[in-house]
Amino acid sequence: MHTSLRLRSQGHYVVAFDNLNTYYSPALKNARVQNITAEGVDFVEGDVCDASKIESILIEHQINKVIHLAAQAGVRYSLGHPFEYTKNNVDCFVTLLEVLKDHKEIPLVYASSSSVYGKNTKQPFSESDEVNLPASLYAATKRSNELIAHVYHNLYQVKSIGLRFFTVYGPWGRPDMAYWDFTTKILSGTPIKMFNHGQLKRDFTYIDDIVDGVTGCLDITFEHEILNLGNNQPVEIKEFVKTIEDSLGKKAIIEMVGMQKGDVKETYADVSKANKLLGYRPHTSLAEGIKKFVSWYCEYHKTCTSQ
């Protein structure tokens, strides 16, 4: 949604494509659709695994660039729903590339994930690091995307940039993400689980900064690249929770628990390559970003008053 709106504001013609599945509330997804169509974005409902639908959109709408942000997201959900990940993240990605190999003039920008760094311990994470130790099936599918994109560039000259997103947050985001879940539970007085006893760090990246990087890819010439898009400032989960508390004006009830399967202890993006190629410079502090999210959350749900 945010990418579509940014591109429209820059004067681009945009077609958004999504299957509006039930992984989380379709009501939220439909509200996003209303936002973009109100600004002149054309919306088509469909599945990325539908090759004929993609082909028809490319031709009928004279598409000259593709940004692929659709996926089955979530590390923890992958523990119990493995086939949703292999289908949506691998099979559908291959379907898209099979279509694009017959449209070599159309470059592809696609979402990878910081999860591909898995159990790496070297900090910060750099695109040149080995990424052979995924900690979850989700991470493995996103790494597979990068390898498959490389194959299609090698065999068919399909141009692509894979963007390794680092813990994206902000208004209109996913309800399964920690920042949304914590906000809901703090407001309701429900305990929140702090995994690994709070000894986790995440490179939280505000949505507007991510969109800067995504749209910036459309302004450069590329063949095949992988780029980190993060905030370059990892934050402890304890500090993250305190930031939400400060924005809500209410304390959390915290339950300390052990490490969750599939999780990693820290993520930290080296964004020097994105800075060099795109001029990428994240500028939104965690306090500023969380304040914007909480303000949106309270307005959307009409259930709280943010400070």
C-alpha positions in Angstrom: 0.0 0.0 0.0 2.7 2.5 1.0 4.8 1.7 -2.1 1.7 2.2 -4.4 0.8 5.5 -2.8 4.4 6.8 -3.0 4.6 5.9 -6.7 1.3 7.5 -7.4 2.5 10.7 -5.7 5.5 10.7 -8.0 3.2 10.5 -11.0 3.5 6.9 -11.9 0.6 4.7 -13.2 0.3 1.8 -10.7 -1.5 -1.5 -10.8 -1.7 -3.3 -7.4 -2.2 -7.1 -7.4 -3.1 -9.1 -4.3 -5.2 -12.2 -3.3 -6.4 -10.6 -0.1 -6.0 -14.0 1.7 -7.1 -14.7 5.3 -3.7 -15.0 7.0 -4.9 -11.9 8.9 -8.0 -9.8 8.7 -9.1 -9.2 5.1 -11.0 -6.1 6.4 -7.6 -4.4 7.0 -6.5 -5.4 3.5 -9.7 -4.1 2.0 -9.2 -0.8 3.8 -5.7 -0.6 2.3 -7.2 -1.2 -1.1 -9.7 1.6 -0.6 -6.8 3.9 0.3 -4.9 3.2 -2.9 -7.8 3.2 -5.3 -8.9 6.6 -3.9 -5.5 7.9 -5.1 -5.9 6.5 -8.6 -4.1 3.1 -8.2 -5.8 0.3 -10.2 -6.4 -2.8 -8.1 -6.7 -6.3 -9.5 -7.5 -9.2 -7.2 -5.5 -12.4 -8.0 -2.8 -14.8 -7.1 0.9 -14.6 -8.0 0.7 -18.3 -8.9 -1.7 -17.5 -11.7 0.7 -17.0 -14.7 -2.0 -16.2 -17.2 -3.4 -13.4 -14.9 0.1 -11.9 -14.5 0.7 -12.1 -18.2 -2.6 -10.4 -19.0 -1.9 -7.6 -16.5 1.6 -6.9 -18.0 0.2 -6.7 -21.5 -3.1 -4.9 -20.9 -1.7 -2.3 -18.6 1.6 -1.9 -20.5 3.6 -2.6 -17.3 7.3 -1.7 -17.6 8.5 -2.4 -14.0 7.4 -5.0 -11.4 7.8 -4.8 -7.6 7.0 -8.1 -6.0 6.2 -7.7 -2.3 3.7 -10.5 -1.9 4.7 -13.5 0.3 3.6 -15.7 3.2 5.4 -13.8 5.9 6.1 -14.6 9.6 8.8 -16.8 11.1 6.6 -18.4 13.8 3.7 -19.2 11.6 6.0 -21.2 9.3 6.6 -23.7 12.1 3.0 -25.1 11.7 2.2 -24.2 8.1 5.2 -25.2 6.0 3.4 -25.8 2.7 1.9 -22.3 2.7 5.5 -21.0 2.6 6.8 -23.3 -0.1 3.8 -22.6 -2.3 3.5 -18.8 -1.8 7.1 -18.0 -1.5 8.8 -20.4 -3.9 6.2 -21.8 -6.4 4.6 -18.4 -7.0 8.0 -16.7 -7.3 9.0 -19.2 -10.0 5.7 -18.5 -11.7 6.4 -14.8 -11.8 9.9 -15.3 -13.1 8.6 -17.7 -15.8 6.4 -14.9 -17.0 9.1 -12.3 -16.8 11.6 -14.4 -18.8 9.4 -13.6 -21.8 9.5 -9.9 -21.0 13.2 -9.3 -20.4 12.6 -5.5 -20.8 10.8 -5.5 -17.4 13.1 -5.4 -14.4 12.0 -6.9 -11.1 12.4 -5.6 -7.6 11.4 -8.2 -5.0 11.2 -8.6 -1.2 13.8 -10.8 0.5 14.3 -10.7 4.2 16.9 -10.1 6.9 15.9 -13.6 8.1 18.3 -15.1 5.4 21.2 -14.2 7.7 19.9 -16.8 10.1 22.4 -17.8 12.7 25.2 -15.6 11.4 27.1 -13.9 14.3 29.2 -11.3 12.4 27.7 -7.9 12.9 26.5 -5.9 11.1 25.0 -8.2 8.4 26.5 -7.4 5.0 25.3 -8.6 1.6 28.7 -10.2 1.1 28.3 -12.5 4.1 27.6 -16.2 3.7 24.0 -17.0 4.2 23.9 -20.8 4.6 22.4 -21.1 8.1 18.7 -20.2 8.0 16.9 -20.6 11.3 13.4 -21.0 9.9 11.6 -22.3 6.9 10.5 -18.7 6.2 14.2 -17.7 6.0 15.0 -20.7 3.7 12.2 -19.7 1.3 13.4 -16.1 1.1 17.0 -17.3 0.5 15.6 -19.6 -2.2 14.1 -16.6 -3.9 17.5 -15.0 -4.1 19.1 -18.1 -5.6 16.2 -18.6 -8.0 16.4 -15.0 -9.2 20.1 -15.5 -9.8 19.4 -18.5 -11.9 16.8 -16.7 -14.0 19.3 -13.8 -14.6 22.0 -16.3 -15.6 19.8 -18.3 -17.9 17.3 -15.8 -19.2 18.8 -12.3 -18.4 15.9 -11.4 -16.1 17.0 -8.3 -14.2 16.3 -8.3 -10.5 17.1 -6.6 -7.2 16.3 -8.6 -4.0 15.8 -6.3 -0.9 16.5 -7.8 2.5 14.1 -6.0 4.7 14.9 -5.6 8.4 11.8 -5.7 10.8 9.6 -3.2 9.0 7.0 -1.4 11.1 4.5 1.4 10.8 0.9 2.4 10.2 -1.3 -0.2 8.2 1.2 -2.9 9.0 0.7 -6.6 9.9 -1.2 -7.5 13.1 1.0 -10.5 13.7 4.1 -8.3 14.1 5.4 -7.6 17.6 4.9 -3.8 17.6 1.2 -4.3 16.8 0.7 -7.2 19.2 2.5 -5.4 22.1 0.3 -2.3 21.5 -2.9 -4.3 21.6 -1.9 -6.2 24.8 -0.6 -3.2 26.7 -3.9 -1.4 26.0 -5.9 -4.4 27.1 -3.8 -5.2 30.2 -2.8 -8.6 28.7 0.7 -9.8 29.5 3.2 -9.7 26.7 5.9 -12.4 26.2 9.4 -11.1 26.1 11.4 -13.9 24.4 14.9 -14.8 25.4 14.2 -12.9 28.6 14.4 -9.6 26.7 17.9 -10.3 25.3 17.0 -9.8 21.7 17.9 -7.0 19.4 16.1 -6.0 16.1 17.0 -3.4 13.5 13.5 -1.8 13.4 12.9 0.0 10.1 10.1 2.5 9.6 7.9 1.9 6.6 8.7 5.3 4.9 12.4 4.5 5.0 11.8 1.1 3.4 9.7 2.7 0.7 12.5 5.1 0.0 14.7 2.1 -0.8 12.1 0.2 -2.8 11.2 3.1 -5.1 14.8 4.2 -5.3 15.5 0.9 -7.1 13.4 2.1 -10.0 15.7 5.0 -10.7 18.9 3.0 -11.2 20.1 0.6 -13.8 20.8 -3.0 -12.6 21.3 -6.5 -13.7 21.2 -8.7 -10.5 21.7 -7.2 -7.0 21.0 -8.0 -3.4 20.6 -5.1 -1.0 20.0 -4.6 2.7 17.3 -2.1 3.7 17.4 -1.5 7.5 17.8 1.2 10.0 21.4 0.4 10.9 20.5 0.8 14.6 19.6 -2.4 16.4 17.5 -1.9 19.5 16.9 -4.2 22.5 13.4 -5.5 22.9 13.2 -4.0 26.4 13.8 -0.6 24.9 11.4 -1.3 22.1 8.6 -2.1 24.6 9.5 1.0 26.7 9.1 3.1 23.5 5.6 1.7 23.0 4.8 2.3 26.7 5.9 5.9 26.4 3.7 6.5 23.3 0.7 4.9 24.9 1.2 6.3 28.4 0.6 2.9 29.9 2.9 0.2 31.3 3.2 -3.3 29.9 2.7 -6.4 32.0 5.8 -8.5 31.0 6.3 -12.2 31.1 9.9 -13.3 30.6 10.2 -16.5 28.5 12.9 -18.4 26.7 14.0 -18.3 23.1 11.4 -19.1 20.5 12.0 -21.7 17.8 13.1 -20.1 14.5 14.1 -16.8 16.1 17.6 -15.2 16.0 19.2 -13.1 18.8 20.1 -10.0 16.8 19.6 -8.4 13.4 21.7 -5.4 12.3 21.9 -4.1 8.8 24.9 -2.8 7.0 23.3 -0.4 4.6 26.4 1.0 2.9 25.7 -0.8 -0.4 22.2 0.6 -0.6 23.5 4.0 0.3 26.1 3.8 -2.5 23.6 2.6 -5.1 20.4 4.3 -4.1 21.4 7.1 -1.8 19.5 5.2 0.9 19.6 7.0 4.3 17.0 5.8 6.9 16.0 8.9 8.9 13.1 7.8 11.2 14.0 7.2 14.8 12.2 4.4 16.7 10.5 6.9 19.0 9.2 8.9 16.0 8.1 5.8 14.1 6.3 4.2 17.1 4.5 7.5 17.9 3.2 7.6 14.3 2.1 3.9 14.5 0.3 4.4 17.8 -1.4 7.5 16.5 -2.6 5.6 13.5 -3.6 2.5 15.6 -5.7 4.6 18.0 -7.5 6.3 15.1 -8.0 3.1 13.1 -9.4 1.1 16.1 -11.0 4.0 17.9 -10.2 2.3 21.1 -7.5 4.5 22.7 -6.0 7.9 23.1 -2.4 8.2 22.3 -0.2 10.9 23.9 
